[in-house]
Amino acid sequence: MTNLSLRPIHYASVSGGKDSLYMLGLILENQDKYPLDVVVNFDLEIDWQVAKDVVSEMEKRCKQAGIPFIRIKPRKTWKELYDKWGFPNGVARWCNSDYKLDCKKQLNEWIKQQNCRPIAYIGFCADETKRFKYEVHKENWELQDCCYPLAEEGIEESTILEWAKNNPIFGDYYKNLPRMGCMLCPYLTMRELAYLKESEPENFEKYFDLIENTEQRLLKEKGKVWKFRKVGGNIIKDRVLNKWIPKIQLEKSQTSIFDFMD
């Protein structure tokens, strides 16, 4: 019996962050080496505004290149899940399992319908080998379901970070922060929270209002005392406003002085 091989379908999953934008540009400029059939974005309502703007630019570029761009939304909104479970935390990370990963499930369902062999382009850099599912440059790479263009080209994350700092599409995001996740992530660092306050003040207030609501709701409905990061949302908010924002402003002023001296 002759073994039949399914046709490959090459897709790139992009988030709107620096690595995915750089990777997409690399792929579009090297279609002979990295064929591309479709680009996929998990369209999350809790993404940073800058990420949403970048995704719109990605979609525009793909349309110009004649490549389909698919946005996949979770079947339940973040607000619906929040109303059920409260603000996500280390124990109840429904924002990943029931929200973001639902997009992945939908993608897998769509791929199965295509009757093909999927090959995913993933934006891991050359210095992120621990995250690889496969080693790059293996002789049988064509049999794999993952490909890492950035790593294959020897591009490290630091190179992309410097590129992103000077790319106007990202505004000043990467001049302040090295990575981008979800805007309402329970694991935002203090520096990320400070940047949220400065860049999207309404969402900063929303972040802590949602936390306070959950703390009060758990106490009222279940008699359970839950404090965000073990100390409470109000304490964390106060630290951001009175410690971290002044600290970052001081850092920026010192940098400006040194730039002037140069």
N, C-alpha and C positions, 0 to 999 in steps of 0.2 A: 504494500500500500504506500502511495506517495504521501509524504508529510506536507501539508499545506501550511504556509506561513501567513499570518494575518498581516494586512498592510499596516505600516506604522503611521501614527498620527502624532506629530510633534506639537506640544503646547507649552506655553510659558505661563506660570502663575505669578502675577505681579501684585504688590501691595500698595505701591505709592511711595515706598521708601527709596533711599539712595541706591541700594544694591540692585533692586529690581529695575529701576529706571536705567541704570548703567548697563545692566545685562540686556535689557530690551534693545537699547541702542546698538550694542555690540552684535546682537543677533540680526537685527534689521540691516546692518551694514555688511554682514557676512552670511547671506542666505545660502551660498554654495556650500559652506561648511556647516551651518546651523539652519537647516530647513525649518520653517515655522508654518503651521497650519491654523493655529488659533491661539489667542491670548485670553486668559481668564483672570478675573478679579473678584475677590470675595468682598462684596459691597456692604460694608458695616457702617451703621449709623453712628458708631462711637469712634470712628477714625478722626484723626486730627484734620482740621480744615486744609492744611497744606497738603496732606496726603490725598484728599479728595480732588484738589486742584491738579496735582500731578497725575492722578489716574485719568482725569479728563484729557490732559495733554497726551497721555499714552494712547487713549482711545482715538484721538485725532490722528496721531502718527500712524496707527495701525490702519485706519480707514484710508489714509493716503497711500499706504502700501498695499491695499487690497486684502488685508488680513482681518478675519472676523475677530471682534472683541466682545467677549461675553461677561456680563456682570451677574454674579450669583448672590442673591440676598438670602439670609436665614429665613426659614419658614415661619419662625416666630420672632417678633421684634425684641430688641433688648429691653424695652419698657415692659412688654408682656411678661418676660421672664423675671424682671426685677420685681414687678407687682406680686409675683408668686413666691420668689425666693429671697427677696431683699438684695442688698448690695453684695456683690461677690467677694469672697475672701479665701484664705488659704484652705479652709475646709470645704467650702461650697464654691468651687470654681466653675459654676454653670456657664459663665461667659465664654469658656473654652469648650467644654463638653457639649452643652446644649445649644450654644449660639454659633460660635465660629466654626466648629467642626461639622455643624449641619451643612454648611456650604461645601465642605469637603465631601460629605456623603452625597450631596446632589451632583457634584462633579463626577464622582465615581459612578453614579447611576447613569449619567449622561454618556460617559465613556463606554460603559457596557453596551449601550444602545447603538454605538457606532460600529460594533463588530470589528475592532481594530486592536493593534498593539500600541498602547500609549507610551510615549517617551516624554517625560517632563523635564523642562529646563528649570533648574533651581539656582538661585542667586547666591550660592555659597562661594566665598573667596578662597584663594590659594592657601591662606593661613587659618582656615577653618576645617581642617581635615577630619577632626573628631566628629563633625556633623555629617560627614559623607556616608551614604549608604553603600556606595561603591568607590573603589579607587579610580582616580582619573588615569587616562592613558593606558588602560588595560586593552589587550588585543581584542577582547570580545565585547568592547563597549557597545556595539550595535545591538547586542542582545539584552542590554540593560533597559530599565524603565526610567532611569534618571540620568541626566547629563548636567555637568557643571561648567558652563562656558567661561565664567570668570576664573575659575580654578585652572581650567585647561589653558587659558591665556596667561597664567601666572600673575594675575592681578590680586593684590592684597587689599584688605579692608581699609587700611590707612590711606592708600592711594585714592580710593573712592571717596573717603571722608573729606580729603583735601579738595577733591573735585566738587563735591557737594557744597562745601562751604562757600565756594565762589560761583555756584550756579544760581542765578536769580530765581529760578523756578521754586527753590526751597526757601526763599526769603532768608531769614536769619536763623532758621531752625537748627541747622547743623553747625552754626557758629556757637551755639549754646549747648547742644546735646549731641552725643555720638550715635545714638540709635533711635529708632522710632517704633513704638508699639501702639496699643490702643489708648485713646485719650482718657477713657474711664477705667483704665486698668487699676485694680486694687494694689498693684505692686509699683506704681509710679514712684520714682525716687523723689527726694525732697527738691532736688534741682529741677526735675521735670514738673513738679507741682508749682514751683516758682515760675517756670517758663509759661505754664498754663495760665497762671494769674496775669502775667504780663501780656501774653499774646491773645488769649481768649477768656477775658475776665468773667463773662457770663457763664461759661462752662466750668470755670473754677468754682464759682458759687454753687452751681448745679451739682458738682461733684460732692461737695461737703453737705449740701442739703439732702442729697440722696443717702449719704452715710448717716446723718443725724436722724432721718426718718426711719431707717432700718434699726438703729439703736433704740429708739423710742418704741417702735412697733414690736420688737422682740420682748421688751420689758412689759409692755401692756398686754400683749396677746398670749405670751408664753411664760411670763415671769422670769425671763432669762436676761441676765446682764451680759451684753456683748459690747465690747469697746473696740473700735477700729484700731488696729495695730496695738492692741492691748492697753492703750491709754485714752482712746476716744478721738473722734473726728475733730472736736473743737480744739484739743491740745495740738494735734498735728497741724491744723489750719493756723493756729497762733504761731507755731514754730516757723511755718513757711513765711508768714507775713512779717514777723518781727526778728527773725534770725536769717533765714535763707535769702530773702529778697535783698535786704541790706548788704549781705555778704557778697552776692553776685554783682550788685551795683558797684560795690567797692572794687571788685576784681576788674570790672569793665573800665572804671575810671583810671585804675593803675595801668591797665593795658593801653589806654588812650595816651597817657602821659609818656609811656615808653615809646609808643609809635611816634609821638611828636619829637622826642629826643633823637630818634633814629633819623 
